[in-house]
Amino acid sequence: MLSKLPKILHLIVDRPMISYSLENLRNAGIKNIVPVLGYKRNYVIKQLSEYVNYAIQPKQLGTANALLNAFPKIPTDTKIHA
């Protein structure tokens, strides 16, 4: 995208791209949303910190590693649907 702004913060109809995903998840009844932030996370934290409980992935080592970083933020009584 050739931008200094993280992809998920680019505006679509005056809202950050990620806001649409968060809204859809909430509308689907998902209460505990834990985005995993890595690249340029400080920009994203400024936008999201009041809306979600986020996890930090210090080094981008793939999806499994992102999930490992999110686990401490997910309550142990959370039901997982496959």
C-alpha positions as CSV (number, residue, x, y, z in Angstrom):
1,M,0.0,0.0,0.0
2,L,3.1,2.2,0.1
3,S,1.9,3.9,3.3
4,K,3.4,4.5,6.8
5,L,0.0,3.8,8.2
6,P,-0.8,0.2,9.1
7,K,-3.2,-1.4,6.5
8,I,-6.0,-2.0,9.0
9,L,-6.1,1.8,9.8
10,H,-6.7,3.0,6.3
11,L,-10.1,4.6,6.0
12,I,-13.0,3.2,4.2
13,V,-16.0,5.6,4.2
14,D,-14.4,7.7,7.0
15,R,-13.8,4.7,9.3
16,P,-10.6,2.6,9.9
17,M,-10.8,-0.7,7.9
18,I,-10.6,-2.8,11.1
19,S,-13.7,-1.1,12.6
20,Y,-15.9,-3.0,10.1
21,S,-14.5,-6.3,11.2
22,L,-14.9,-5.5,14.9
23,E,-18.4,-4.3,14.3
24,N,-19.3,-7.6,12.5
25,L,-17.8,-9.7,15.3
26,R,-19.8,-7.8,17.9
27,N,-23.0,-8.1,15.8
28,A,-22.3,-11.9,15.6
29,G,-22.4,-12.0,19.4
30,I,-18.7,-12.3,20.1
31,K,-17.9,-10.4,23.2
32,N,-14.2,-11.0,23.9
33,I,-12.3,-9.8,20.8
34,V,-8.5,-10.0,21.1
35,P,-6.7,-8.6,18.1
36,V,-3.0,-9.5,18.0
37,L,-0.9,-6.4,17.2
38,G,2.6,-6.5,15.9
39,Y,3.7,-4.2,13.0
40,K,3.4,-0.5,13.9
41,R,1.2,-1.5,16.9
42,N,1.5,1.9,18.5
43,Y,-0.7,3.4,15.8
44,V,-3.2,0.7,16.1
45,I,-3.3,0.9,19.9
46,K,-4.3,4.5,19.7
47,Q,-7.3,3.6,17.6
48,L,-8.3,0.4,19.4
49,S,-7.3,0.5,23.1
50,E,-10.7,1.8,24.3
51,Y,-12.7,-0.7,22.3
52,V,-10.9,-4.1,22.7
53,N,-8.5,-6.0,24.8
54,Y,-5.6,-6.5,22.5
55,A,-2.5,-8.7,22.7
56,I,1.0,-7.8,21.5
57,Q,3.1,-10.0,19.3
58,P,6.7,-8.6,19.8
59,K,8.1,-10.5,16.7
60,Q,6.0,-11.4,13.8
61,L,6.6,-15.2,13.8
62,G,3.4,-16.4,12.1
63,T,-0.2,-17.1,13.0
64,A,0.5,-19.8,15.6
65,N,2.8,-17.5,17.5
66,A,0.1,-14.7,17.3
67,L,-2.4,-17.1,18.9
68,L,0.1,-18.0,21.7
69,N,0.5,-14.3,22.4
70,A,-3.3,-13.9,22.6
71,F,-4.0,-16.9,25.0
72,P,-3.2,-14.9,28.2
73,K,-5.9,-12.4,27.2
74,I,-8.6,-15.0,26.6
75,P,-10.6,-16.0,29.7
76,T,-10.3,-19.7,30.5
77,D,-14.0,-20.2,30.4
78,T,-14.3,-19.1,26.8
79,K,-16.2,-21.5,24.6
80,I,-14.4,-22.3,21.3
81,H,-16.4,-23.3,18.3
82,A,-14.8,-25.1,15.4
